[in-house]
Amino acid sequence: MILEFINQYGYMILYAALTAIAGFLGAQIKKRIDRVTADEEKRKAVETVVKAVEQMYQDLPGTEKLEKAKENILAILQSKDIAISEVEMDMLIEACVAEFNLVFLQKVKEERMEEMHNGNVSET
């Protein structure tokens, strides 16, 4: 009786189980891809806004620049239906600013080395 049931419905049960597993795996993969895509969009938005705020609001103090950046980051991400926490936004902004500072310091160092190499500045 059991063998008869398996012979009659076995493929249907196997097909249903495989379909359920594939659906579950597909949903998990989609979540992962959406999360990675959202993270990349957040990073790009923060980088763009930090550059723009630095250029547009040069005369503002740092705290006001930060507030302008946060406002604009939220506006951009909300328009794309991407949520971001305050902590995540602060961390991304700080990482972006630190990267810009490293690039700036490297450029200053290279200019200083070039000046020293050309004899325009004493080595002391």
N, CA, C and O of each residue as an XYZ file, in Angstrom:
496
protein
N       0.806     -1.183      0.000
C       0.000      0.000      0.000
C       0.867      1.273      0.000
O       0.589      2.226     -0.727
N       1.912      1.266      0.822
C       2.816      2.423      0.870
C       3.560      2.565     -0.456
O       3.713      3.667     -0.981
N       4.017      1.433     -0.986
C       4.717      1.481     -2.267
C       3.806      1.966     -3.383
O       4.244      2.687     -4.279
N       2.560      1.578     -3.331
C       1.608      2.030     -4.325
C       1.400      3.550     -4.231
O       1.329      4.245     -5.244
N       1.306      4.045     -2.993
C       1.158      5.497     -2.770
C       2.371      6.253     -3.304
O       2.234      7.277     -3.972
N       3.567      5.729     -2.998
C       4.809      6.374     -3.460
C       4.879      6.327     -4.982
O       5.247      7.316     -5.615
N       4.536      5.207     -5.561
C       4.559      5.111     -7.024
C       3.586      6.085     -7.675
O       3.879      6.654     -8.727
N       2.445      6.273     -7.056
C       1.424      7.120     -7.649
C       1.699      8.613     -7.394
O       1.521      9.437     -8.291
N       2.127      8.955     -6.185
C       2.263     10.369     -5.815
C       3.704     10.809     -5.527
O       3.931     11.973     -5.198
N       4.640      9.941     -5.640
C       6.027     10.244     -5.300
C       6.616     11.406     -6.087
O       7.241     12.299     -5.516
N       6.416     11.390     -7.390
C       6.956     12.482     -8.215
C       6.296     13.814     -7.893
O       6.951     14.856     -7.907
N       5.018     13.780     -7.606
C       4.312     15.023     -7.262
C       4.808     15.579     -5.937
O       4.990     16.789     -5.797
N       5.027     14.708     -4.971
C       5.535     15.133     -3.667
C       6.957     15.673     -3.822
O       7.290     16.720     -3.267
N       7.792     14.959     -4.576
C       9.164     15.408     -4.815
C       9.180     16.754     -5.530
O       9.944     17.649     -5.171
N       8.323     16.888     -6.552
C       8.221     18.139     -7.299
C       7.796     19.285     -6.381
O       8.364     20.375     -6.455
N       6.816     19.056     -5.529
C       6.342     20.086     -4.602
C       7.440     20.471     -3.612
O       7.623     21.651     -3.313
N       8.163     19.485     -3.108
C       9.246     19.759     -2.155
C      10.365     20.559     -2.815
O      10.867     21.524     -2.239
N      10.751     20.157     -4.019
C      11.804     20.879     -4.735
C      11.367     22.308     -5.081
O      12.171     23.238     -5.020
N      10.102     22.475     -5.439
C       9.574     23.810     -5.738
C       9.613     24.690     -4.483
O       9.977     25.863     -4.563
N       9.245     24.137     -3.343
C       9.273     24.886     -2.085
C      10.706     25.290     -1.718
O      10.954     26.424     -1.310
N      11.629     24.361     -1.867
C      13.038     24.651     -1.556
C      13.584     25.715     -2.502
O      14.259     26.647     -2.065
N      13.296     25.581     -3.791
C      13.771     26.571     -4.766
C      13.164     27.942     -4.487
O      13.851     28.957     -4.601
N      11.887     27.981     -4.124
C      11.243     29.254     -3.784
C      11.875     29.896     -2.569
O      12.109     31.104     -2.553
N      12.152     29.099     -1.550
C      12.789     29.612     -0.337
C      14.188     30.145     -0.642
O      14.541     31.245     -0.217
N      14.981     29.368     -1.377
C      16.332     29.804     -1.727
C      16.302     31.064     -2.594
O      17.120     31.965     -2.412
N      15.367     31.123     -3.525
C      15.237     32.312     -4.366
C      14.911     33.552     -3.553
O      15.455     34.627     -3.807
N      14.030     33.406     -2.581
C      13.676     34.538     -1.720
C      14.875     34.993     -0.895
O      15.091     36.193     -0.721
N      15.651     34.044     -0.390
C      16.833     34.390      0.403
C      17.887     35.090     -0.452
O      18.512     36.054     -0.011
N      18.080     34.605     -1.664
C      19.054     35.222     -2.574
C      18.605     36.631     -2.931
O      19.427     37.546     -2.989
N      17.313     36.817     -3.171
C      16.793     38.144     -3.499
C      17.006     39.109     -2.337
O      17.395     40.257     -2.551
N      16.754     38.654     -1.107
C      16.985     39.503      0.071
C      18.446     39.935      0.143
O      18.757     41.097      0.402
N      19.322     38.984     -0.090
C      20.759     39.271     -0.022
C      21.175     40.273     -1.096
O      21.927     41.208     -0.821
N      20.688     40.077     -2.312
C      21.010     40.988     -3.412
C      20.447     42.379     -3.127
O      21.121     43.382     -3.358
N      19.209     42.440     -2.624
C      18.608     43.734     -2.288
C      19.406     44.449     -1.202
O      19.586     45.666     -1.262
N      19.880     43.708     -0.220
C      20.656     44.307      0.871
C      21.984     44.858      0.348
O      22.385     45.968      0.698
N      22.658     44.076     -0.488
C      23.938     44.518     -1.055
C      23.723     45.732     -1.948
O      24.504     46.682     -1.904
N      22.679     45.705     -2.751
C      22.374     46.833     -3.634
C      22.050     48.077     -2.823
O      22.519     49.168     -3.145
N      21.252     47.920     -1.773
C      20.903     49.057     -0.918
C      22.149     49.617     -0.235
O      22.306     50.834     -0.136
N      23.026     48.748      0.233
C      24.256     49.206      0.881
C      25.119     50.002     -0.096
O      25.700     51.022      0.274
N      25.201     49.542     -1.328
C      25.984     50.251     -2.343
C      25.342     51.604     -2.661
O      26.045     52.600     -2.832
N      24.020     51.640     -2.740
C      23.310     52.904     -2.991
C      23.537     53.884     -1.843
O      23.710     55.081     -2.072
N      23.537     53.386     -0.628
C      23.794     54.237      0.544
C      25.193     54.830      0.458
O      25.381     56.032      0.650
N      26.173     53.979      0.169
C      27.559     54.443      0.094
C      27.720     55.506     -0.991
O      28.370     56.530     -0.775
N      27.124     55.257     -2.158
C      27.216     56.218     -3.260
C      26.536     57.533     -2.897
O      27.068     58.606     -3.183
N      25.366     57.458     -2.271
C      24.639     58.668     -1.888
C      25.440     59.490     -0.891
O      25.528     60.711     -1.017
N      26.021     58.827      0.095
C      26.812     59.537      1.106
C      28.027     60.190      0.465
O      28.324     61.351      0.744
N      28.725     59.467     -0.380
C      29.917     60.024     -1.025
C      29.564     61.243     -1.868
O      30.246     62.266     -1.805
N      28.500     61.134     -2.655
C      28.075     62.250     -3.508
C      27.674     63.459     -2.670
O      28.072     64.587     -2.964
N      26.888     63.219     -1.629
C      26.408     64.329     -0.798
C      27.552     64.981     -0.033
O      27.604     66.207      0.061
N      28.459     64.199      0.508
C      29.582     64.779      1.263
C      30.434     65.655      0.345
O      30.845     66.748      0.737
N      30.698     65.184     -0.866
C      31.450     66.004     -1.823
C      30.702     67.293     -2.143
O      31.291     68.374     -2.164
N      29.403     67.171     -2.393
C      28.607     68.340     -2.760
C      28.517     69.333     -1.612
O      28.661     70.537     -1.828
N      28.288     68.862     -0.416
C      28.189     69.754      0.746
C      29.512     70.462      0.972
O      29.538     71.657      1.265
N      30.601     69.737      0.839
C      31.924     70.354      1.020
C      32.151     71.455     -0.007
O      32.760     72.479      0.304
N      31.675     71.257     -1.203
C      31.860     72.246     -2.261
C      30.868     73.404     -2.137
O      31.246     74.563     -2.308
N      29.615     73.101     -1.844
C      28.567     74.123     -1.838
C      28.547     74.967     -0.574
O      28.205     76.149     -0.625
N      28.904     74.386      0.543
C      28.785     75.072      1.832
C      30.145     75.240      2.510
O      30.293     74.935      3.694
N      31.121     75.715      1.774
C      32.477     75.862      2.301
C      32.540     76.785      3.514
O      33.373     76.593      4.400
N      31.670     77.774      3.555
C      31.725     78.770      4.620
C      31.016     78.336      5.897
O      31.157     78.997      6.925
N      30.267     77.258      5.860
C      29.545     76.803      7.049
C      30.479     76.057      7.994
O      31.434     75.418      7.554
N      30.203     76.140      9.293
C      30.976     75.334     10.241
C      30.661     73.844     10.067
O      29.658     73.479      9.455
N      31.509     73.016     10.599
C      31.397     71.572     10.423
C      30.066     70.985     10.856
O      29.535     70.107     10.175
N      29.511     71.447     11.973
C      28.246     70.883     12.453
C      27.095     71.194     11.491
O      26.214     70.360     11.282
N      27.107     72.379     10.917
C      26.059     72.737      9.962
C      26.232     71.968      8.648
O      25.247     71.581      8.018
N      27.477     71.750      8.240
C      27.727     70.927      7.051
C      27.199     69.516      7.277
O      26.599     68.917      6.384
N      27.428     68.991      8.472
C      26.963     67.646      8.804
C      25.441     67.567      8.718
O      24.900     66.606      8.172
N      24.757     68.559      9.248
C      23.297     68.573      9.191
C      22.798     68.667      7.756
O      21.841     67.986      7.389
N      23.439     69.508      6.937
C      23.071     69.615      5.519
C      23.282     68.264      4.830
O      22.445     67.826      4.040
N      24.387     67.620      5.131
C      24.681     66.316      4.529
C      23.607     65.303      4.912
O      23.101     64.581      4.052
N      23.257     65.244      6.192
C      22.253     64.284      6.647
C      20.904     64.537      5.984
O      20.233     63.595      5.563
N      20.512     65.785      5.891
C      19.238     66.118      5.253
C      19.211     65.615      3.805
O      18.242     64.996      3.364
N      20.279     65.890      3.092
C      20.337     65.506      1.681
C      20.457     64.004      1.483
O      19.876     63.456      0.546
N      21.195     63.338      2.343
C      21.310     61.882      2.261
C      19.946     61.244      2.467
O      19.546     60.354      1.717
N      19.234     61.706      3.489
C      17.896     61.170      3.742
C      16.968     61.413      2.563
O      16.203     60.527      2.181
N      17.028     62.605      1.986
C      16.161     62.923      0.849
C      16.446     61.997     -0.335
O      15.521     61.479     -0.960
N      17.723     61.793     -0.639
C      18.089     60.934     -1.774
C      17.646     59.491     -1.533
O      17.042     58.868     -2.406
N      17.947     58.968     -0.356
C      17.624     57.572     -0.087
C      16.121     57.348      0.048
O      15.615     56.305     -0.365
N      15.405     58.310      0.617
C      13.953     58.166      0.711
C      13.314     58.161     -0.669
O      12.325     57.463     -0.894
N      13.869     58.934     -1.593
C      13.318     58.939     -2.949
C      13.508     57.587     -3.639
O      12.807     57.269     -4.600
N      14.460     56.794     -3.142
C      14.711     55.454     -3.692
C      14.132     54.355     -2.810
O      14.381     53.171     -3.033
N      13.345     54.766     -1.789
C      12.740     53.828     -0.838
C      13.781     52.967     -0.134
O      13.583     51.767      0.056
N      14.886     53.588      0.250
C      15.942     52.895      0.988
C      16.019     53.520      2.375
O      16.205     54.729      2.515
N      15.875     52.691      3.387
C      15.939     53.161      4.768
C      17.390     53.158      5.244
O      18.191     52.312      4.848
N      17.706     54.126      6.103
C      19.038     54.195      6.704
C      18.887     54.679      8.135
O      18.122     55.605      8.406
N      19.605     54.066      9.035
C      19.550     54.482     10.437
C      20.504     55.648     10.649
O      21.405     55.888      9.845
N      20.293     56.359     11.731
C      21.149     57.492     12.085
C      22.593     57.033     12.294
O      23.536     57.688     11.850
N      22.746     55.904     12.974
C      24.092     55.376     13.248
C      24.788     54.982     11.944
O      25.962     55.293     11.743
N      24.065     54.302     11.067
C      24.652     53.881      9.796
C      25.061     55.100      8.973
O      26.129     55.116      8.362
N      24.197     56.127      8.963
C      24.508     57.337      8.217
C      25.752     58.020      8.791
O      26.629     58.447      8.040
N      25.827     58.122     10.115
C      27.001     58.736     10.748
C      28.279     57.977     10.408
O      29.312     58.581     10.117
N      28.201     56.649     10.448
C      29.390     55.836     10.152
C      29.830     56.006      8.705
O      31.024     56.128      8.430
N      28.879     56.015      7.780
C      29.227     56.184      6.366
C      29.803     57.576      6.103
O      30.747     57.720      5.327
N      29.240     58.593      6.744
C      29.758     59.957      6.576
C      31.187     60.027      7.104
O      32.070     60.556      6.429
N      31.423     59.502      8.295
C      32.757     59.545      8.887
C      33.775     58.791      8.033
O      34.904     59.247      7.855
N      33.372     57.643      7.511
C      34.275     56.873      6.654
C      34.601     57.654      5.382
O      35.742     57.652      4.920
N      33.608     58.309      4.830
C      33.807     59.090      3.609
C      34.735     60.276      3.868
O      35.656     60.534      3.092
N      34.489     60.986      4.951
C      35.328     62.137      5.298
C      36.760     61.684      5.586
O      37.714     62.346      5.176
N      36.912     60.575      6.280
C      38.255     60.057      6.567
C      38.983     59.717      5.273
O      40.176     59.988      5.140
N      38.276     59.129      4.328
C      38.885     58.794      3.033
C      39.317     60.067      2.301
O      40.412     60.118      1.740
N      38.463     61.091      2.304
C      38.816     62.357      1.664
C      40.039     62.982      2.331
O      40.923     63.506      1.654
N      40.083     62.922      3.661
C      41.223     63.487      4.387
C      42.511     62.753      4.041
O      43.560     63.379      3.892
N      42.443     61.429      3.912
C      43.635     60.664      3.538
C      44.131     61.059      2.156
O      45.332     61.221      1.939
N      43.205     61.212      1.233
C      43.575     61.622     -0.127
C      44.190     63.016     -0.092
O      45.207     63.270     -0.738
N      43.568     63.919      0.666
C      44.083     65.285      0.778
C      45.484     65.292      1.394
O      46.381     65.962      0.883
N      45.672     64.559      2.478
C      46.984     64.519      3.136
C      48.038     63.903      2.218
O      49.181     64.359      2.192
N      47.659     62.875      1.468
C      48.602     62.267      0.525
C      49.004     63.265     -0.549
O      50.170     63.335     -0.938
N      48.029     64.039     -1.027
C      48.313     65.035     -2.051
C      49.257     66.112     -1.507
O      50.196     66.516     -2.194
N      49.014     66.575     -0.286
C      49.881     67.569      0.340
C      51.285     67.009      0.502
O      52.268     67.702      0.239
N      51.380     65.765      0.932
C      52.687     65.124      1.110
C      53.432     65.041     -0.222
O      54.627     65.330     -0.295
N      52.712     64.642     -1.276
C      53.339     64.554     -2.597
C      53.799     65.922     -3.087
O      54.878     66.037     -3.669
N      52.999     66.956     -2.861
C      53.390     68.308     -3.266
C      54.623     68.762     -2.494
O      55.526     69.376     -3.061
N      54.656     68.462     -1.219
C      55.808     68.827     -0.373
C      57.072     68.109     -0.863
O      58.147     68.704     -0.944
N      56.920     66.820     -1.185
C      58.070     66.058     -1.675
C      58.541     66.618     -3.020
O      59.742     66.693     -3.278
N      57.599     67.007     -3.868
C      57.937     67.590     -5.168
C      58.682     68.908     -4.975
O      59.668     69.177     -5.661
N      58.211     69.722     -4.045
C      58.886     70.998     -3.774
C      60.299     70.761     -3.246
O      61.241     71.455     -3.628
N      60.432     69.778     -2.368
C      61.757     69.465     -1.832
C      62.658     68.939     -2.943
O      63.842     69.272     -2.996
N      62.112     68.138     -3.810
C      62.879     67.562     -4.902
C      63.349     68.646     -5.874
O      64.452     68.572     -6.417
N      62.507     69.641     -6.082
C      62.859     70.733     -6.999
C      63.714     71.813     -6.349
O      64.149     72.755     -7.010
N      63.952     71.667     -5.039
C      64.815     72.614     -4.347
C      64.107     73.891     -3.918
O      64.766     74.868     -3.563
N      62.788     73.902     -3.944
C      62.043     75.090     -3.556
C      61.888     75.242     -2.066
O      61.609     76.340     -1.583
N      62.064     74.158     -1.319
C      61.883     74.189      0.125
C      63.086     73.528      0.763
O      63.589     72.522      0.262
N      63.551     74.095      1.874
C      64.661     73.464      2.579
C      64.163     72.204      3.260
O      62.973     72.087      3.552
N      65.042     71.277      3.511
C      64.679     69.990      4.078
C      64.457     70.067      5.578
O      64.066     69.067      6.179
N      64.687     71.192      6.196
C      64.504     71.281      7.652
C      63.133     71.651      8.025
O      62.825     71.765      9.212
